[in-house]
Amino acid sequence: MDTKQATVEATMRLAAVIPVVIIDDVKAAVPMARALVAGGIPAIEVTLRTPAALDAIRAIAQEVEGAMIGVGTVLGDKDLKAAEAAGARFAVSPGVSPRLLDAADDSSLPLLPGAATASEAMTLLERGYRFLKFFPAVPAGGPKLLGAWASPLPQIRFCPTGGISLSNAVDFLSLPNVLCVGGSWLTPADKLKAGDWAGVELLAREAAALRA
């Protein structure tokens, strides 16, 4: 667990934003990932929400130098195994269940599990997780709620995701218990469909500058 937690922490510290990607066409995966890396965003979460997701992860893992490719929307053991076989280097879940945590214990793939309440965060801390996804960040209470957890839960660092954009990301990044945020605004569907990789790189550069 210590090794996997160290990998998650290192991934969260790579850049201010981890893009949350929904990809429909595997042909877009490699140029999209190259644009993100060129813009200073190396950690990429491809969600398991489309049939192209695993092939996209595999292509990025094999062809994009400098990419730290991860898998999102992981719900159980089958997802973890399939993602690891495809070359994912970390996994993200929207929430947690006892079965998912047991599967993660048996997997070599580091997990960034989701929590939306203090009780969920405490439960994950008991299982050895010190790095969590706060989801859905804005609907669940936003920066005020997450900031309120900093004092009673000082051991935990978060990646808030859900409802975050360039305009409100800094509200989360300024919190002492936030290492990065997750967001889908770096890879909008229209740019992926149009192959606007220069536009994706520009969005990545804007996001990378948030840490500075």
Salt bridges, closest charged atoms under 4 A:
GLU9 OE2 - ARG13 NE 3.07
ASP55 OD1 - ARG58 NH1 2.78
ASP77 OD2 - LYS81 NZ 3.14
ASP102 OD1 - ARG127 NH2 3.16
ASP105 OD2 - ARG127 NH2 2.89
ASP196 OD2 - LYS191 NZ 3.22
GLU201 OE2 - ARG205 NH2 2.74
